[in-house]
Amino acid sequence: MADPRIRTLKIKTGIVRRLAKEKVTYEQEADGQRERIERMRRDGKDEYDVKKQEEVLQESLMMVPDCQRRLVKAYDELKNILSAEQDLKDKEEYLNAMRVLEEARLQLPKPGEVLHMC
């Protein structure tokens, strides 16, 4: 029978990978929206349309801290699982989880950085 710890490891790894990707996507979306707003202002678009686009930008910015909080929690959970399951070190799933943690670490808040609404 398959080891249930491997299944848990795969699930937690997938969660960390997805949340890290989601955070990057929201940040890219916000950057694109900022550029769109600047372009609209340069082109003299109607102020109402610009304000609506700024609301869209604020929605994207609000998602980043929430996503980052969830990522920190999932990252810590996966890290704890890996510490507790040292006997799985030779398994592909364990090694994959380690790689995902390393990649996701770049999306975590820097020491001293406060998770807040942008």
N, C-alpha and C positions, 0 to 999 in steps of 0.2 A: 504494500500500500504506500502511496506517496506521502511524504512528510508534510503535514499541515503547516509547518513553519515555512516551508518553501513557498506555499501558496500565499501566506500572509506577507512574506517578503516581496513577492511579485506585486501584490496589490498595493502595498505601501510605497514601493518603488514607483509604480505607475502614478500614484497620487502626487508624489513629489515632482515627478517629471512634468505632469500636467499643470500643476500650480506654477511652477517656474516658467513654463511656456506661456501660461495665461498672463502672468505679470508682465512679461516682455511684450506680449501682444497689446495689452492695455497701454503700456508706455509708448509703443510705436503708434498706436491709434491716436493718443493724445498729441504726440509730436506732429503727426500728419494733420490733425485738426488745427493745431496752432498755425501751421503753414497755410492751411486753407483760409483761416480767418485773416491772416496778414494779407494774403492775395486778394481777398474780398475787399479789405480796406483800401489797398493800393488801387484797385479797380473802381473804387467809389460805389460799391454795391449798397443797396438799401440798408440802413442801420438796423431795421427790424430783422432782416435776414442774418446780419452779423451777430446780433444778440442771440438769435436762435442757435447759431453755430457755437457761440460761447457756452450756451447751456449744454450742448452736446459734449463740449470739451470738459466741462465741470463733471458731467456724469462719468466720463472716462477716468478723470483724475480721482474721483471718489472710489473707483474700483481698485486702484493700485494699492492703497494701504490695507484694504480688506483682504485682497489677494495675498499681500505680503504677510499679514498676520496668520492666515491659514497655512501659508508656505512654511513659516517658522515652526508652527505646531507640527505639521507633517514631517518636516525635516528632523525635528527633535525625536519624534516617535520612531522614525526609520533608523536614526543614529542609535537610539537605545536598543532597538531590536538587534542591530548589528553587533553591539557590544555584548548583548546577552547570548547571542548565538554564534560565538567564536568557532564552534565545532563545524560550522557550515562554510568556513573560509575557502575551502577548495571548490565549492559549488559555483557554477556559472551565475546563478541568480544573486549570490552574495557579492560576487565581483561586479556584476552589473549595478547592484544597489550602491556599491562604493563609488562607481563612476558617476552615477546620477547625483549622489550627494555632493561630489566634488563640483559638478556642473552647476547644481542648484545653489551652492554656497555663494556664487557670484551675485545671486538675486536676493540674498538675505541683507537685512539692514546692516550698515557698518557699525562698529562699536560706538556707542554714544549717540547714534542716530535714533530719533524718536519717530515712531510710526504715527503719523498724523494725516489729517485730510489736507490735500494739496490746495 
